[in-house]
Amino acid sequence: MNVLLSRTDRIGDLILSTPAIATVRRSFPNAHLTMVTSAYNRVVMERNTDIDELVSLPRAIRPERFGAQYRNVDLAIALAPRSEDLRIVGATGAAVRVGYTYARRYLARLTARLFVNRIAISEADPELCERDPERVVRHEVEQLLDLVALGGARERSLDLRLDLRDEDRAAVASLPEHAIVLHLAPRWFQGGSTLASTVEVARRLAGLGRPLVVTANAEIGDAIDAFAEVGAAAVLRDLPFFQWAAVFERAACVVTVDTGATHVASAMRRPTLVAFEHRYFRLASQEWAPYRVPSRSLRKPQSDDEASLARFRDEVALGVADLIDA
């Protein structure tokens, strides 16, 4: 049996797909399992032994042409509700082709059936969640497990997977253990939060009685320089992916906005506080919440007036204090 799985979007979403990928492997232990990623999110799967073959979709090749190379596939599953993944899966011509889309994306529901013959409809809808505070949205992990079950994969695995090695841990061994790790991303500096306020958040965290380690990706640019004097034990930029995960593994708590860092922290099984965007909080804080770890989900302020920012800083500090004392 030959199986193809495709997920070419974000790093965090691919991490959340690892239980579904493991479920496919457990359900079809003798199958040849090919995983299609993008060049960007490929790193998540580079060490994952649940797959037999890892390939990345080249930017210069149309998804249909790429998927047509896998006409020997018996089962193909698009793990993302994106056109690229659905078109890859459709082009395989597999007897069973599985994908999903959202309830109110009516055109996507029609066009998806051109590519897949088994389709799931997600209950996640940002507008409906805002209108109805009682609306329940399952975590993305749970939705993906139901998705692969449509393809016959029912031997469920529930654990997120990232495979650290001793050399990853050795590379960060000089950092303090049980630190509070603050991960910086652009959303800290916009939409109800500012650079100056986030610097104050870092100072508050440094005063909670644990070492503070600050990590950041290249997207924040020179903003990282503002954190040089906040009392952090280390300020780290652009670490290799698995070394970054190893920093999280050593943490007492990870503090982040809604980025892939949330799901790296969950894979490392660390308590996590996430500041989600004010808009669509009810959806995001359910579907993309920290998974199976102690956590706090905060809603960023609607505006960046000083009173709102001060309340937000208090909420972050109190939430982290609760997590490290639990």
C-alpha positions as CSV (number, residue, x, y, z in Angstrom):
1,M,0.0,0.0,0.0
2,N,1.2,3.5,-0.9
3,V,0.0,6.5,1.1
4,L,0.6,10.2,0.5
5,L,0.0,13.0,3.0
6,S,0.3,16.6,2.1
7,R,0.7,19.7,4.3
8,T,2.5,22.7,2.8
9,D,1.5,25.6,5.0
10,R,2.9,26.6,8.4
11,I,5.3,25.0,10.9
12,G,2.9,25.1,13.8
13,D,0.1,23.4,11.8
14,L,2.4,20.7,10.7
15,I,3.4,20.0,14.3
16,L,-0.3,19.7,15.1
17,S,-0.5,17.2,12.3
18,T,2.0,14.8,13.8
19,P,-0.6,12.8,15.8
20,A,-2.6,12.3,12.6
21,I,0.6,11.2,10.8
22,A,1.5,8.8,13.5
23,T,-2.1,7.5,13.4
24,V,-1.7,6.7,9.7
25,R,1.6,4.9,10.4
26,R,0.0,2.8,13.2
27,S,-3.0,2.0,11.2
28,F,-1.0,1.0,8.1
29,P,2.3,-0.3,9.5
30,N,3.4,-1.9,6.2
31,A,2.5,1.0,3.9
32,H,5.0,3.2,2.2
33,L,4.2,6.7,3.6
34,T,5.2,9.7,1.6
35,M,5.0,13.2,3.2
36,V,4.8,16.3,1.1
37,T,5.7,19.6,2.8
38,S,6.9,23.0,1.7
39,A,10.5,24.0,1.9
40,Y,9.5,26.2,4.8
41,N,7.8,23.7,7.1
42,R,9.9,20.7,6.0
43,V,12.1,20.9,9.1
44,V,9.3,19.5,11.3
45,M,9.4,16.2,9.5
46,E,13.1,15.8,8.8
47,R,13.7,13.5,11.7
48,N,10.3,11.9,11.9
49,T,10.5,8.1,11.4
50,D,6.7,7.7,11.0
51,I,7.3,8.5,7.3
52,D,9.3,6.7,4.7
53,E,9.8,9.5,2.2
54,L,9.9,13.3,2.7
55,V,9.5,15.5,-0.4
56,S,9.0,19.3,-0.7
57,L,6.7,21.0,-3.2
58,P,9.0,23.1,-5.4
59,R,7.8,26.7,-5.9
60,A,8.3,26.4,-9.7
61,I,6.0,23.4,-10.1
62,R,2.2,23.5,-10.2
63,P,0.7,21.3,-7.5
64,E,-1.2,19.2,-10.2
65,R,2.0,18.4,-12.0
66,F,3.7,17.5,-8.8
67,G,0.9,15.3,-7.5
68,A,0.7,13.5,-10.8
69,Q,4.1,11.9,-10.1
70,Y,2.4,9.8,-7.5
71,R,-0.1,7.9,-9.5
72,N,0.8,4.7,-7.7
73,V,-0.7,6.0,-4.5
74,D,-3.7,4.1,-2.9
75,L,-4.6,6.7,-0.3
76,A,-3.9,10.4,-0.4
77,I,-4.8,12.9,2.4
78,A,-4.6,16.7,2.3
79,L,-3.9,17.7,5.9
80,A,-4.5,21.4,5.2
81,P,-7.6,23.0,3.7
82,R,-5.6,24.7,1.1
83,S,-5.8,24.7,-2.7
84,E,-2.2,23.5,-3.1
85,D,-2.7,20.4,-0.9
86,L,-6.1,19.5,-2.3
87,R,-4.7,19.8,-5.9
88,I,-1.7,17.6,-5.0
89,V,-4.0,15.0,-3.6
90,G,-6.4,15.2,-6.5
91,A,-3.6,14.7,-9.0
92,T,-2.6,11.4,-7.5
93,G,-5.8,9.8,-8.7
94,A,-5.7,7.6,-5.6
95,A,-8.8,5.5,-5.0
96,V,-9.3,7.2,-1.7
97,R,-8.6,11.0,-1.6
98,V,-9.4,12.8,1.6
99,G,-9.5,16.5,2.5
100,Y,-11.4,19.1,4.4
101,T,-12.7,22.7,4.3
102,Y,-14.9,25.0,6.4
103,A,-18.6,25.1,6.9
104,R,-19.2,28.6,5.4
105,R,-16.6,28.4,2.6
106,Y,-19.3,27.4,0.2
107,L,-17.2,27.8,-3.0
108,A,-14.4,25.8,-1.5
109,R,-16.8,23.1,-0.5
110,L,-17.8,22.8,-4.1
111,T,-14.4,22.9,-5.7
112,A,-12.9,20.5,-3.1
113,R,-15.0,17.8,-4.5
114,L,-13.1,18.1,-7.8
115,F,-10.0,16.8,-5.9
116,V,-11.2,14.5,-3.1
117,N,-13.9,11.9,-2.8
118,R,-14.1,11.9,1.0
119,I,-14.5,15.4,2.6
120,A,-14.7,16.6,6.2
121,I,-16.3,19.9,7.1
122,S,-14.7,21.8,10.0
123,E,-16.9,23.6,12.5
124,A,-14.3,26.3,12.9
125,D,-15.7,29.6,11.7
126,P,-14.4,32.9,13.2
127,E,-17.6,34.9,12.7
128,L,-19.9,32.2,14.2
129,C,-17.6,31.9,17.2
130,E,-17.8,35.6,17.8
131,R,-21.6,35.6,17.6
132,D,-22.1,32.6,19.8
133,P,-19.8,32.5,22.9
134,E,-21.1,28.9,23.6
135,R,-20.0,27.6,20.2
136,V,-17.4,24.8,20.8
137,V,-14.6,24.2,18.3
138,R,-12.5,21.1,18.6
139,H,-8.7,21.4,18.7
140,E,-7.1,21.1,15.3
141,V,-5.4,17.9,16.5
142,E,-8.8,16.3,17.1
143,Q,-10.1,17.5,13.7
144,L,-7.1,16.0,11.9
145,L,-7.5,12.7,13.7
146,D,-11.1,12.5,12.4
147,L,-9.9,13.5,9.0
148,V,-7.4,10.6,8.6
149,A,-10.1,8.3,10.0
150,L,-12.0,9.0,6.8
151,G,-9.2,7.3,5.0
152,G,-9.3,4.3,7.3
153,A,-6.6,5.4,9.8
154,R,-8.2,4.7,13.2
155,E,-5.3,3.5,15.5
156,R,-5.0,6.9,17.1
157,S,-1.9,8.5,18.5
158,L,-2.4,11.6,20.5
159,D,1.2,12.9,21.0
160,L,2.8,15.8,19.2
161,R,6.2,14.8,17.9
162,L,9.5,16.7,17.5
163,D,12.7,14.6,17.6
164,L,15.4,16.3,19.5
165,R,18.9,14.9,19.6
166,D,21.7,15.0,22.2
167,E,23.6,17.6,20.2
168,D,20.5,19.9,20.2
169,R,20.4,19.8,24.0
170,A,24.2,20.1,24.3
171,A,24.1,23.3,22.2
172,V,21.9,25.0,24.8
173,A,23.2,23.3,27.9
174,S,24.8,26.5,29.2
175,L,21.4,28.2,29.5
176,P,19.6,28.1,32.9
177,E,17.2,25.3,33.5
178,H,13.6,26.0,34.5
179,A,13.7,29.5,33.0
180,I,10.7,31.5,31.8
181,V,11.2,31.6,28.0
182,L,9.6,34.6,26.2
183,H,9.4,34.1,22.5
184,L,9.2,37.3,20.5
185,A,7.3,37.6,17.2
186,P,5.8,40.6,15.3
187,R,2.4,40.1,16.9
188,W,3.9,41.3,20.2
189,F,4.3,44.7,18.7
190,Q,1.0,45.3,17.0
191,G,-2.8,45.0,17.4
192,G,-3.2,45.7,21.1
193,S,0.4,45.4,22.1
194,T,3.5,47.5,21.5
195,L,7.2,47.1,21.6
196,A,7.5,49.4,24.7
197,S,4.8,47.4,26.5
198,T,6.4,44.1,25.6
199,V,9.7,45.3,27.0
200,E,7.9,46.0,30.2
201,V,6.3,42.5,30.0
202,A,9.9,41.1,29.8
203,R,11.0,43.1,32.9
204,R,8.0,41.8,34.8
205,L,8.8,38.2,33.9
206,A,12.4,38.7,34.9
207,G,11.2,39.7,38.4
208,L,9.2,36.5,39.0
209,G,12.1,34.6,40.6
210,R,13.1,32.5,37.7
211,P,15.7,33.2,35.0
212,L,14.4,34.8,31.9
213,V,15.5,33.6,28.4
214,V,14.3,35.6,25.4
215,T,14.1,34.0,21.9
216,A,13.3,35.6,18.6
217,N,13.1,35.0,14.9
218,A,14.4,37.2,12.2
219,E,11.0,38.7,11.5
220,I,11.3,41.2,14.4
221,G,14.5,42.7,13.1
222,D,16.2,45.3,15.3
223,A,13.4,45.3,17.8
224,I,15.3,42.6,19.7
225,D,17.9,45.2,20.7
226,A,15.3,46.8,23.0
227,F,15.4,43.6,25.2
228,A,19.1,43.9,26.0
229,E,18.5,45.6,29.3
230,V,15.5,43.7,30.7
231,G,17.4,41.5,33.0
232,A,17.3,38.4,30.9
233,A,19.9,35.6,31.3
234,A,20.1,35.3,27.6
235,V,18.6,36.9,24.5
236,L,18.8,34.6,21.5
237,R,18.0,35.3,17.9
238,D,17.6,32.9,14.9
239,L,18.5,29.6,16.6
240,P,18.4,26.5,14.5
241,F,15.0,25.0,14.8
242,F,15.8,22.0,17.0
243,Q,18.1,24.0,19.2
244,W,15.2,26.5,19.7
245,A,12.9,23.5,20.7
246,A,15.6,22.4,23.1
247,V,15.5,25.8,24.8
248,F,11.8,25.3,25.3
249,E,12.3,21.8,26.6
250,R,14.4,23.3,29.5
251,A,11.8,25.9,30.4
252,A,9.5,26.2,33.4
253,C,7.1,28.1,31.2
254,V,6.9,29.4,27.6
255,V,5.3,32.8,26.9
256,T,4.3,33.6,23.3
257,V,1.8,35.2,21.0
258,D,-0.2,33.0,18.5
259,T,2.7,31.6,16.4
260,G,4.2,28.2,15.8
261,A,6.1,28.6,19.1
262,T,2.8,27.6,20.9
263,H,3.0,24.2,19.3
264,V,6.7,23.7,19.6
265,A,6.2,24.3,23.4
266,S,3.4,21.8,23.5
267,A,5.5,19.2,21.7
268,M,8.2,19.8,24.3
269,R,5.4,19.3,26.9
270,R,6.0,22.7,28.6
271,P,3.4,24.9,30.4
272,T,2.5,27.7,28.0
273,L,0.9,31.1,28.1
274,V,-0.4,32.4,24.7
275,A,-1.6,35.9,23.9
276,F,-4.1,35.5,21.1
277,E,-5.3,38.3,18.9
278,H,-8.4,40.2,20.2
279,R,-10.3,39.5,17.0
280,Y,-11.5,35.9,16.7
281,F,-10.1,35.0,20.1
282,R,-12.9,32.5,20.7
283,L,-11.9,30.5,17.7
284,A,-8.2,30.7,18.0
285,S,-8.1,29.9,21.7
286,Q,-10.0,26.7,21.1
287,E,-8.6,25.4,17.8
288,W,-5.0,26.4,18.3
289,A,-4.6,26.4,22.1
290,P,-1.6,24.7,23.7
291,Y,-2.2,21.0,23.4
292,R,-2.3,18.7,26.4
293,V,-0.1,20.9,28.6
294,P,-0.9,23.3,31.5
295,S,-1.7,26.6,29.8
296,R,-3.3,30.1,29.9
297,S,-4.9,31.7,26.9
298,L,-5.1,35.5,27.0
299,R,-7.0,37.9,24.7
300,K,-4.8,40.9,23.6
301,P,-6.4,44.3,24.2
302,Q,-8.6,45.8,21.5
303,S,-6.5,48.9,21.6
304,D,-3.1,50.0,22.7
305,D,-4.1,52.7,25.2
306,E,-1.9,52.7,28.3
307,A,-4.7,51.4,30.6
308,S,-5.4,48.4,28.4
309,L,-1.7,47.7,28.0
310,A,-1.2,47.8,31.8
311,R,-4.0,45.4,32.3
312,F,-2.6,43.1,29.7
313,R,0.9,43.1,31.3
314,D,-0.7,42.3,34.7
315,E,-2.6,39.3,33.1
316,V,0.6,38.0,31.5
317,A,2.6,38.2,34.7
318,L,-0.2,36.7,36.9
319,G,-0.7,33.9,34.3
320,V,2.9,33.0,34.2
321,A,3.2,33.1,38.0
322,D,0.3,30.7,38.2
323,L,1.9,28.3,35.7
324,I,5.3,28.2,37.4
325,D,3.8,27.8,40.8
326,A,1.4,25.0,39.9
